[in-house]
Structures are given as C-alpha cells and as structure tokens.
C-alpha cells in the first residue's frame, strides 16, 4: 500500500514539470523501492549507481568537513 502511495507521488512529480523526466525512491544500499523512469531504463543499474553516488557524496562531505548529506539529486 505504501509503495502505491510513493508511486503516485513520483508520477505526480514527473507530471508537475516538463523539466522532471524521471524520479525514483532508492534505499541507501541501492534497492529500488519505487520509480517513475522512462521505458528501457534498467532499474537495478540506476539503483546501484545511485547508491554509489550517495556513498561518494557522503565521503566527500566528511573529507571536506561539511557533515552528512541529506539527498542526492542529479540534474542535466
């Protein structure tokens, strides 16, 4: 039931702006919880890459003494 609610939120986010092309909710270990990705996108690969980005961002924050990060967003 929660997954359905998250899915609707992502669908609403994607349709709220032409600038938002895809969205996903991914656990810190790369597990795809739910997504609204374009057809043909490998969800497992996106999940794994997102977990790697989060890990690198967290490490960079610590190395730069900026604390922990809250989220990772990718813009084009």
Phi and psi in degrees as GROMACS dihedral restraints (atoms count N, CA, C in turn):
[ dihedral_restraints ]
;  ai    aj    ak    al  type     phi  dphi    fc
    3     4     5     6     1   -62.1    20    10
    4     5     6     7     1   -39.6    20    10
    6     7     8     9     1   -60.0    20    10
    7     8     9    10     1   -39.4    20    10
    9    10    11    12     1   -61.7    20    10
   10    11    12    13     1   -39.8    20    10
   12    13    14    15     1   -66.0    20    10
   13    14    15    16     1   -44.9    20    10
   15    16    17    18     1   -62.6    20    10
   16    17    18    19     1   -40.7    20    10
   18    19    20    21     1   -60.7    20    10
   19    20    21    22     1   -42.9    20    10
   21    22    23    24     1   -64.4    20    10
   22    23    24    25     1   -39.5    20    10
   24    25    26    27     1   -62.2    20    10
   25    26    27    28     1   -44.0    20    10
   27    28    29    30     1   -65.6    20    10
   28    29    30    31     1   -41.5    20    10
   30    31    32    33     1   -61.0    20    10
   31    32    33    34     1   -42.8    20    10
   33    34    35    36     1   -63.7    20    10
   34    35    36    37     1   -41.0    20    10
   36    37    38    39     1   -61.0    20    10
   37    38    39    40     1   -47.4    20    10
   39    40    41    42     1   -63.1    20    10
   40    41    42    43     1   -36.0    20    10
   42    43    44    45     1   -86.3    20    10
   43    44    45    46     1    -7.0    20    10
   45    46    47    48     1   -77.3    20    10
   46    47    48    49     1   -19.0    20    10
   48    49    50    51     1  -153.9    20    10
   49    50    51    52     1   141.1    20    10
   51    52    53    54     1   -68.4    20    10
   52    53    54    55     1   -17.7    20    10
   54    55    56    57     1   -77.7    20    10
   55    56    57    58     1   -20.0    20    10
   57    58    59    60     1   -94.4    20    10
   58    59    60    61     1   112.3    20    10
   60    61    62    63     1  -100.3    20    10
   61    62    63    64     1   -24.4    20    10
   63    64    65    66     1  -158.6    20    10
   64    65    66    67     1   153.5    20    10
   66    67    68    69     1  -152.9    20    10
   67    68    69    70     1   156.6    20    10
   69    70    71    72     1  -156.8    20    10
   70    71    72    73     1   152.0    20    10
   72    73    74    75     1  -113.5    20    10
   73    74    75    76     1   115.9    20    10
   75    76    77    78     1  -129.2    20    10
   76    77    78    79     1   136.7    20    10
   78    79    80    81     1   -71.3    20    10
   79    80    81    82     1   165.6    20    10
   81    82    83    84     1   -64.8    20    10
   82    83    84    85     1   -20.9    20    10
   84    85    86    87     1   -95.2    20    10
   85    86    87    88     1    10.3    20    10
   87    88    89    90     1    92.7    20    10
   88    89    90    91     1     6.5    20    10
   90    91    92    93     1   -77.7    20    10
   91    92    93    94     1   124.6    20    10
   93    94    95    96     1   -74.7    20    10
   94    95    96    97     1   116.4    20    10
   96    97    98    99     1   -83.5    20    10
   97    98    99   100     1   -51.1    20    10
   99   100   101   102     1  -160.7    20    10
  100   101   102   103     1   157.3    20    10
  102   103   104   105     1  -152.5    20    10
  103   104   105   106     1   159.5    20    10
  105   106   107   108     1  -131.1    20    10
  106   107   108   109     1    76.7    20    10
  108   109   110   111     1  -106.6    20    10
  109   110   111   112     1   154.1    20    10
  111   112   113   114     1   -61.8    20    10
  112   113   114   115     1   156.1    20    10
  114   115   116   117     1   -59.4    20    10
  115   116   117   118     1   143.4    20    10
  117   118   119   120     1    88.8    20    10
  118   119   120   121     1    -2.0    20    10
  120   121   122   123     1   -88.4    20    10
  121   122   123   124     1   131.8    20    10
  123   124   125   126     1   -80.9    20    10
  124   125   126   127     1   106.8    20    10
  126   127   128   129     1   -60.8    20    10
  127   128   129   130     1   -38.7    20    10
  129   130   131   132     1   -63.8    20    10
  130   131   132   133     1   -41.0    20    10
  132   133   134   135     1   -66.4    20    10
  133   134   135   136     1   -43.6    20    10
  135   136   137   138     1   -61.9    20    10
  136   137   138   139     1   -42.0    20    10
  138   139   140   141     1   -61.3    20    10
  139   140   141   142     1   -45.2    20    10
  141   142   143   144     1   -65.5    20    10
  142   143   144   145     1   -44.2    20    10
  144   145   146   147     1   -66.3    20    10
  145   146   147   148     1   -36.6    20    10
  147   148   149   150     1   -65.5    20    10
  148   149   150   151     1   -40.8    20    10
  150   151   152   153     1   -63.5    20    10
  151   152   153   154     1   -38.5    20    10
  153   154   155   156     1   -65.2    20    10
  154   155   156   157     1   -43.1    20    10
  156   157   158   159     1   -60.9    20    10
  157   158   159   160     1   -42.2    20    10
  159   160   161   162     1   -62.8    20    10
  160   161   162   163     1   -44.7    20    10
  162   163   164   165     1   -62.6    20    10
  163   164   165   166     1   -44.8    20    10
  165   166   167   168     1   -65.2    20    10
  166   167   168   169     1   -40.7    20    10
  168   169   170   171     1   -63.0    20    10
  169   170   171   172     1   -40.7    20    10
  171   172   173   174     1   -64.4    20    10
  172   173   174   175     1   -44.0    20    10
  174   175   176   177     1   -65.2    20    10
  175   176   177   178     1   -42.3    20    10
  177   178   179   180     1   -61.8    20    10
  178   179   180   181     1   -41.4    20    10
  180   181   182   183     1   -60.2    20    10
  181   182   183   184     1   -41.3    20    10
  183   184   185   186     1   -69.6    20    10
  184   185   186   187     1   -42.3    20    10
  186   187   188   189     1   -63.8    20    10
  187   188   189   190     1   -34.3    20    10
  189   190   191   192     1   -90.5    20    10
  190   191   192   193     1     5.8    20    10
  192   193   194   195     1    55.5    20    10
  193   194   195   196     1    43.1    20    10
  195   196   197   198     1  -108.2    20    10
  196   197   198   199     1     2.1    20    10
  198   199   200   201     1    86.1    20    10
  199   200   201   202     1  -166.3    20    10
  201   202   203   204     1   -88.0    20    10
  202   203   204   205     1   155.8    20    10
  204   205   206   207     1   -93.5    20    10
  205   206   207   208     1   156.9    20    10
  207   208   209   210     1  -100.8    20    10
  208   209   210   211     1   -33.2    20    10
  210   211   212   213     1  -159.9    20    10
  211   212   213   214     1   162.4    20    10
  213   214   215   216     1  -121.2    20    10
  214   215   216   217     1   126.1    20    10
  216   217   218   219     1  -126.0    20    10
  217   218   219   220     1   137.0    20    10
  219   220   221   222     1  -112.6    20    10
  220   221   222   223     1   124.2    20    10
  222   223   224   225     1  -114.5    20    10
  223   224   225   226     1   152.4    20    10
